[in-house]
Amino acid sequence: MRYHALGGTGIQVSAYCLGTMMFGSLGNPDHEDCARILGTALDAGINFVDTADMYSGGESETIVGKALRGRRDDVVLATKVHFPMGEGPNRGGNSRRWIVHEVEESLRRLGTDWIDLYQVHRPDPDTNIEETLGALTDLVRAGKIRAFGCSSFPAEDVVEAYHVAERRGLHRFRTEQPPYSILARGIERSLLPTCRRLGMGVLTWSPLAWGCLTGRYRRDRPVDLTSGRASIAPARFDPTLAANRAKFDALEELVALADELGCTLPELAVAFPVTHPAVTSVILGPRTLEQLQSSLRGASLTLDDATLDRIDEIVPPGTDTYRADGAWAPAALTTPGLRRRPAADRAAATPS
């Protein structure tokens, strides 16, 4: 396993990171099985574990904390804050009030005295970024966290946070955690170059494109839309829908490319993000031990220039064949009122 410096912190992390979103009731409820998955990852050379307070309502952090007993000092441990953790308007978000409260809950569930990387899980338009950076800076100075980062922030928000930290003498985001896969390459346009310019580490998630790159879903085969992830978002997996045509066409070509290389489609998928020079670590999110072992086989796969050129032909750099599920979208896109003038003002000429 290769190791890379994490965003100028001096911390060395493995090129693959074990993501634990599937640990707990929303994925794998067997705590002992999850511990075996984590132990296998560590034995394979992975020293980086990523979780979040909201995964299975905190259960994932509890599982990780128990599984790391006796091995905590050898692991770079990351978790996140932002999503609601209960009823009430102040039990979520990026406010100082919530961050200071929730870091204590994460420390308790994880059974540790410190968190190596504490990440803001999503942007919060209701909280001034200076408020968030100030709270996180104080947690670093208090020794509760070693560094902090963000997740699914657009490039413009990353730049704004950088300059606010510089002007106010605050610590800055050291990492960004965006979705990235062969099918979702939009971050290559501005986010990855921005992170590289600012010296930030990048931890990418969903290398299998929310299951699309597992090889289970093919253009000319029936797709069971009633089970697995397809049951959660059937419109993303239905090959008969025109909106999915480009994705399923790309999948056929990628399957053929994997066959030529003598590897599986998942192995090709997890090998791809590692090739970008801005990417520090690729998060693998297995639900079972078999899924982890399948992904780990991609660790020794080297993609040469000819292969990467072929991938560029199938899915051009900087393009998305679908929007990654769970990725943040700004209100300017999701709220029609922010991109539409009042009806009376929409014509170029004034009413006569």
Buried (B, 14 or more C-beta within 10 A) or exposed (E): BEBBEBBBBEBEBBBBBBBBBBBBEBBBEBBEBBBBBBBBBBEBBBBBBBBBBBBBBBBBBBBBBBBBEEEBEEBBBBBBBBBEBEEEEEBBBBBBEBBBBBBEBBBEBBBBEBBBBBBBBBBBEEBEBBBBBBBBBBBBEEEBBBBBBBBBBBBEBBBEBBEBBEEEEBBBBBBBBBBBBBBBBBBBBBBBEBBBEBEBBBBBBBBBBBBBBBBBBEBEEEBEBEEEBBEEEBEBBBBEEEEBEBBBBBBEBBBEBBEEBEBBBBBBBBBBBBBBEBBBBBBBBBBBBEBBBBBBBBBEBEBEEEBBEBBEEBBEEEBBBBEBBEBBEEEEEEEEEEEEEEEEEEEEEEEE
